[in-house]
Amino acid sequence: MYIGARVLKTGIAVTLAMYLSTMFHIEPAIFAAISVVVNMQPSVRKSLRNAWEQVGVHILSVVLAMLLGLTLGPNPVVIGLAVILVILLCNRLGWSGGITLGVVSIVFVLGSPTDQFLLHAGMRSLAVLLGLGVALIVNRILLPPEHKEKLFSELELLFRDTSTYFLDSIITFVSSASLAGFVAEQPSNLLQRLDGVMNLHEHGREEFTQQDNALLVERTIEICRGFIERGQNIGEMTAQRVQRRNAPDSPLPGEGVSAEYQAILDVVLEGERKLGFWAHKVSIGLTQPHAPEKAREDTEYWAAFDHTLDAWQSKVSGVFYLRAMMEIAVVATEMRWAGRRMKSLYDLGTFRHVGRY
């Protein structure tokens, strides 16, 4: 069974907090343990920010509980009223993350005899502060989270694999005329890895500094998602195309595709090679310094593409060929999208700003 760093740190911090509580006679020690668990966050910065929030919630809850307990007396109705008030106040102050500990503080304080309110409030305040301090120190010193470094590494690999998946879908479409059957591959693994990268980004951005290119990270995640979705769409379209071409009522000639349509496929394949060049370039550029190129769309290529498409359209007609024309248009649109996005991504630089080039 795998034990993660956060699980290990939480166990050590809880043990340490309870030992310290016993050593300094801060009771109940369980309150310090609860504070540790709540504040052992995925990142050091988030843990620090959450600690200040918990201190505010705890002070607010203790003061509110003391006032209600001394004026109305401790009973279930008063506890319920105090819980409602602390939730409303926390939401109002933007401290929603500390509501759970606030409710626990109220229940602890209002569950004490009236003549022991001040003693219990003081003890619990010391306990929660002890727990917060232990959580911060352990989280900082013992295996501090490194989500950012892992994010950069995983995102670079994800870009390579998703761009390859997208480009392979184009190659499969081009070769669909020679396929007797085809089932579109579902990118389950890529989607799972994308979810993992997004989770790393959620935690890792807490560790970003001014030297990190946060915009590039966001745009890279976006284009990876686009490669998966568009590659999947082209794959499903290719499967339908293969089925339609091999159907008994297909009007295609026995010798295969015409010379004009083959010319279109050749142009699409040339475009795929151009995209492959940019995918390789961007993959290297994500981590290595380079100057922006401000590259524009390849107008000569797309002019040749339109000319070749016109030559084929002038010789065919009918619904069957209209479907093929629409499919070519879809592939061309996705290729234009990929080219523009990758060139823009390359100009954003590396995951870390390294000064002027």
C-alpha positions as CSV (number, residue, x, y, z in Angstrom):
1,M,0.0,0.0,0.0
2,Y,1.4,3.4,-1.0
3,I,1.7,6.1,1.7
4,G,1.8,9.6,0.3
5,A,4.0,12.4,1.7
6,R,1.0,14.3,2.9
7,V,-0.4,11.3,4.7
8,L,2.9,10.7,6.4
9,K,3.4,14.3,7.4
10,T,-0.1,14.5,8.8
11,G,0.5,11.5,11.0
12,I,3.8,12.9,12.3
13,A,2.3,16.3,12.9
14,V,-0.7,14.9,14.8
15,T,1.6,12.9,17.0
16,L,3.9,15.8,17.7
17,A,1.0,18.2,18.4
18,M,-0.5,15.8,20.9
19,Y,2.9,15.2,22.7
20,L,3.4,18.9,23.0
21,S,-0.1,19.5,24.3
22,T,0.5,16.8,27.0
23,M,3.9,18.2,27.8
24,F,2.6,21.8,28.3
25,H,-0.7,20.6,29.8
26,I,-2.8,22.1,27.1
27,E,-6.1,20.3,27.1
28,P,-7.8,18.8,25.2
29,A,-4.9,17.6,23.1
30,I,-7.4,16.3,20.5
31,F,-8.2,19.9,19.5
32,A,-4.5,20.5,18.6
33,A,-4.7,17.3,16.5
34,I,-7.8,18.5,14.7
35,S,-6.1,21.8,13.9
36,V,-3.2,19.9,12.4
37,V,-5.4,17.8,10.1
38,V,-7.4,20.8,8.9
39,N,-4.3,22.9,8.2
40,M,-2.1,20.3,6.5
41,Q,-2.7,21.7,3.0
42,P,-1.2,20.5,-0.3
43,S,1.2,23.4,-0.5
44,V,3.2,25.5,1.9
45,R,1.6,28.8,0.8
46,K,-1.9,27.5,1.0
47,S,-1.1,26.1,4.5
48,L,0.1,29.5,5.7
49,R,-2.9,31.3,4.2
50,N,-5.3,28.8,5.7
51,A,-3.6,29.1,9.1
52,W,-4.3,32.8,9.4
53,E,-7.9,32.1,8.4
54,Q,-8.2,29.4,11.0
55,V,-6.9,31.7,13.7
56,G,-9.5,34.3,12.8
57,V,-12.3,31.7,12.7
58,H,-11.2,30.3,16.1
59,I,-11.1,33.7,17.8
60,L,-14.4,34.7,16.3
61,S,-16.0,31.4,17.4
62,V,-14.6,31.5,21.0
63,V,-15.7,35.1,21.5
64,L,-19.2,34.4,20.1
65,A,-19.6,31.2,22.2
66,M,-18.5,33.0,25.4
67,L,-20.9,35.8,24.9
68,L,-23.9,33.6,24.1
69,G,-22.9,31.1,26.9
70,L,-22.6,33.8,29.5
71,T,-25.8,35.6,28.5
72,L,-28.2,32.8,27.4
73,G,-26.5,29.8,29.1
74,P,-25.1,26.7,27.4
75,N,-27.9,24.5,25.9
76,P,-28.6,22.8,22.6
77,V,-30.7,25.8,21.3
78,V,-27.9,28.2,22.0
79,I,-25.3,25.9,20.4
80,G,-27.5,25.7,17.3
81,L,-27.9,29.5,17.2
82,A,-24.1,30.0,17.6
83,V,-23.4,27.6,14.8
84,I,-25.7,29.5,12.4
85,L,-24.2,32.8,13.4
86,V,-20.6,31.6,12.9
87,I,-21.4,30.1,9.5
88,L,-23.0,33.4,8.4
89,L,-20.1,35.5,9.7
90,C,-17.5,33.2,8.1
91,N,-19.2,33.4,4.7
92,R,-19.5,37.1,5.1
93,L,-15.8,37.5,5.9
94,G,-14.7,35.1,3.2
95,W,-13.5,32.5,5.7
96,S,-15.6,29.6,4.4
97,G,-12.6,27.2,4.6
98,G,-12.5,27.5,8.4
99,I,-16.2,26.9,9.1
100,T,-15.6,23.3,10.3
101,L,-13.1,24.3,12.9
102,G,-15.3,27.2,14.0
103,V,-18.3,24.9,14.6
104,V,-16.0,22.5,16.6
105,S,-14.8,25.4,18.7
106,I,-18.4,26.5,19.5
107,V,-19.4,23.0,20.5
108,F,-16.4,22.6,22.7
109,V,-16.8,25.9,24.5
110,L,-20.6,25.8,24.9
111,G,-20.3,22.2,26.1
112,S,-18.4,23.3,29.2
113,P,-19.8,24.5,32.6
114,T,-20.5,28.2,32.9
115,D,-17.8,28.8,35.5
116,Q,-15.2,27.2,33.3
117,F,-15.8,29.1,30.1
118,L,-12.7,31.3,30.3
119,L,-10.4,28.4,31.2
120,H,-11.8,26.2,28.4
121,A,-11.6,29.1,25.9
122,G,-8.0,29.8,26.8
123,M,-7.0,26.1,26.6
124,R,-8.6,25.6,23.2
125,S,-7.1,28.8,21.8
126,L,-3.6,27.5,22.8
127,A,-4.4,24.1,21.4
128,V,-5.5,25.4,18.0
129,L,-2.5,27.7,17.8
130,L,-0.2,24.9,18.7
131,G,-1.7,22.7,16.0
132,L,-1.4,25.4,13.4
133,G,2.2,26.0,14.3
134,V,3.1,22.3,14.1
135,A,1.3,21.9,10.8
136,L,3.2,24.8,9.3
137,I,6.6,23.7,10.5
138,V,6.1,20.1,9.5
139,N,4.7,21.0,6.1
140,R,7.6,23.4,5.5
141,I,10.5,21.2,6.7
142,L,9.5,17.6,6.2
143,L,9.1,16.8,2.5
144,P,7.8,20.2,1.4
145,P,5.4,19.8,-1.6
146,E,7.0,20.2,-5.0
147,H,3.9,20.3,-7.2
148,K,5.3,23.0,-9.5
149,E,8.3,21.0,-10.6
150,K,6.2,17.9,-11.2
151,L,3.7,20.1,-13.1
152,F,6.3,21.4,-15.5
153,S,7.6,17.9,-16.2
154,E,4.2,16.2,-16.6
155,L,2.8,19.0,-18.7
156,E,5.8,18.9,-21.2
157,L,5.2,15.1,-21.6
158,L,1.5,15.6,-22.0
159,F,2.0,18.2,-24.7
160,R,4.2,15.7,-26.6
161,D,1.7,12.9,-26.3
162,T,-1.4,14.8,-27.1
163,S,0.1,16.5,-30.1
164,T,1.2,13.1,-31.4
165,Y,-2.3,11.8,-30.8
166,F,-3.8,14.7,-32.8
167,L,-1.3,14.4,-35.7
168,D,-1.8,10.6,-35.8
169,S,-5.5,11.2,-36.2
170,I,-4.8,13.3,-39.3
171,I,-2.5,10.6,-40.8
172,T,-5.2,8.0,-40.2
173,F,-7.7,10.1,-41.9
174,V,-5.4,10.5,-44.9
175,S,-4.9,6.7,-45.1
176,S,-8.6,5.9,-44.6
177,A,-9.1,5.0,-48.2
178,S,-6.9,1.9,-47.8
179,L,-8.6,0.7,-44.6
180,A,-11.0,-2.2,-44.6
181,G,-12.2,-1.3,-41.1
182,F,-11.3,1.2,-38.4
183,V,-12.4,1.8,-34.8
184,A,-11.5,5.2,-33.3
185,E,-9.1,4.9,-30.3
186,Q,-10.5,6.5,-27.1
187,P,-7.9,8.7,-25.4
188,S,-8.8,7.5,-21.9
189,N,-5.2,7.5,-20.7
190,L,-4.6,11.0,-22.1
191,L,-7.8,12.3,-20.4
192,Q,-6.7,10.7,-17.2
193,R,-3.3,12.4,-17.4
194,L,-4.9,15.7,-18.3
195,D,-7.0,15.5,-15.1
196,G,-3.8,14.8,-13.2
197,V,-2.0,17.8,-14.7
198,M,-5.0,20.0,-13.9
199,N,-4.9,18.8,-10.3
200,L,-1.1,19.5,-10.1
201,H,-1.8,23.0,-11.6
202,E,-4.4,23.7,-8.9
203,H,-1.9,23.0,-6.2
204,G,1.3,24.0,-8.1
205,R,0.2,27.5,-8.9
206,E,0.4,28.3,-5.2
207,E,4.1,27.8,-5.6
208,F,4.5,30.0,-8.7
209,T,6.9,33.0,-8.4
210,Q,7.4,36.0,-10.7
211,Q,9.9,34.0,-12.7
212,D,7.4,31.3,-13.6
213,N,5.3,31.8,-16.8
214,A,1.9,31.1,-15.4
215,L,0.1,32.1,-18.7
216,L,2.2,29.7,-20.7
217,V,1.2,26.9,-18.3
218,E,-2.5,27.7,-18.7
219,R,-2.3,27.9,-22.5
220,T,-0.4,24.6,-22.7
221,I,-3.0,22.9,-20.6
222,E,-5.7,24.4,-22.9
223,I,-4.0,23.2,-26.1
224,C,-3.4,19.7,-24.7
225,R,-7.2,19.5,-24.0
226,G,-7.8,20.8,-27.6
227,F,-5.5,18.2,-29.1
228,I,-7.4,15.4,-27.3
229,E,-10.8,16.6,-28.2
230,R,-10.0,17.4,-31.8
231,G,-8.0,14.2,-32.3
232,Q,-11.0,12.2,-31.0
233,N,-13.4,14.0,-33.3
234,I,-11.2,13.3,-36.4
235,G,-10.9,9.7,-35.3
236,E,-14.6,9.2,-35.0
237,M,-15.2,11.0,-38.3
238,T,-12.6,8.7,-39.9
239,A,-14.4,5.6,-38.6
240,Q,-17.6,6.8,-40.2
241,R,-15.8,7.6,-43.4
242,V,-14.3,4.1,-43.6
243,Q,-17.7,2.5,-43.0
244,R,-19.4,4.7,-45.6
245,R,-16.7,4.0,-48.2
246,N,-16.9,0.2,-47.7
247,A,-20.7,0.1,-47.7
248,P,-22.3,-2.0,-50.6
249,D,-24.0,1.1,-52.0
250,S,-20.8,3.2,-52.1
251,P,-20.5,5.0,-55.5
252,L,-16.7,5.0,-55.4
253,P,-14.9,3.5,-58.5
254,G,-13.3,0.2,-58.0
255,E,-9.8,1.6,-58.5
256,G,-10.0,3.8,-55.4
257,V,-9.8,7.5,-55.0
258,S,-9.4,9.9,-57.9
259,A,-6.2,11.7,-58.8
260,E,-7.8,15.0,-57.8
261,Y,-8.8,13.7,-54.3
262,Q,-5.5,12.0,-53.8
263,A,-3.9,15.4,-54.4
264,I,-6.0,16.8,-51.6
265,L,-4.9,14.0,-49.3
266,D,-1.2,14.7,-50.2
267,V,-1.7,18.4,-49.4
268,V,-3.3,17.5,-46.0
269,L,-0.3,15.2,-45.3
270,E,2.1,18.0,-46.1
271,G,0.2,20.2,-43.6
272,E,0.5,17.5,-41.0
273,R,4.3,17.5,-41.5
274,K,4.4,21.2,-41.0
275,L,2.4,20.8,-37.7
276,G,4.7,18.1,-36.6
277,F,7.6,20.4,-37.1
278,W,6.0,23.0,-34.8
279,A,4.9,20.4,-32.3
280,H,8.6,19.4,-31.9
281,K,9.7,23.0,-31.8
282,V,7.2,23.9,-29.1
283,S,8.0,20.8,-27.0
284,I,11.6,21.9,-26.9
285,G,10.7,25.5,-26.4
286,L,8.6,24.9,-23.3
287,T,11.8,24.3,-21.2
288,Q,14.6,25.9,-23.3
289,P,15.1,29.7,-23.8
290,H,14.3,31.0,-27.3
291,A,13.4,34.2,-29.0
292,P,9.8,34.7,-30.2
293,E,9.3,34.4,-33.9
294,K,5.9,36.0,-34.4
295,A,5.3,33.5,-37.1
296,R,2.2,34.0,-39.3
297,E,-0.1,31.6,-41.0
298,D,1.4,29.9,-44.0
299,T,-0.6,31.7,-46.7
300,E,1.1,29.9,-49.6
301,Y,0.3,26.5,-48.2
302,W,-3.4,27.3,-47.7
303,A,-3.6,28.9,-51.1
304,A,-2.3,25.7,-52.6
305,F,-4.8,23.7,-50.4
306,D,-7.7,25.8,-51.7
307,H,-6.6,25.4,-55.3
308,T,-6.4,21.7,-55.0
309,L,-9.8,21.5,-53.4
310,D,-11.3,23.6,-56.2
311,A,-9.8,21.2,-58.8
312,W,-11.6,18.2,-57.1
313,Q,-14.9,20.0,-56.6
314,S,-15.2,20.9,-60.2
315,K,-15.3,17.2,-61.1
316,V,-17.7,15.7,-58.5
317,S,-21.2,16.2,-57.3
318,G,-23.8,14.5,-55.1
319,V,-24.4,13.9,-51.3
320,F,-21.7,11.2,-51.0
321,Y,-19.0,13.6,-52.2
322,L,-20.4,16.5,-50.2
323,R,-19.8,14.5,-47.1
324,A,-16.2,14.0,-48.1
325,M,-15.8,17.7,-48.8
326,M,-17.2,18.5,-45.3
327,E,-14.8,16.1,-43.7
328,I,-11.8,17.7,-45.5
329,A,-13.1,21.1,-44.3
330,V,-13.2,19.8,-40.7
331,V,-9.7,18.5,-40.9
332,A,-8.5,21.7,-42.4
333,T,-10.1,23.8,-39.7
334,E,-8.5,21.7,-37.0
335,M,-5.1,22.0,-38.7
336,R,-5.5,25.8,-38.9
337,W,-6.4,25.9,-35.2
338,A,-3.4,23.7,-34.2
339,G,-0.9,25.8,-36.3
340,R,-2.1,29.1,-34.8
341,R,-2.1,27.9,-31.2
342,M,1.3,26.3,-31.4
343,K,2.9,29.3,-32.9
344,S,1.3,31.5,-30.3
345,L,2.4,29.1,-27.6
346,Y,6.0,29.2,-28.8
347,D,6.1,33.0,-28.6
348,L,5.1,32.9,-25.0
349,G,8.5,31.5,-24.1
350,T,9.4,28.8,-21.5
351,F,7.8,27.7,-18.3
352,R,10.2,30.0,-16.5
353,H,11.1,33.5,-17.6
354,V,14.8,33.7,-18.1
355,G,15.2,37.3,-19.1
356,R,15.6,38.8,-22.5
357,Y,17.2,36.8,-25.3
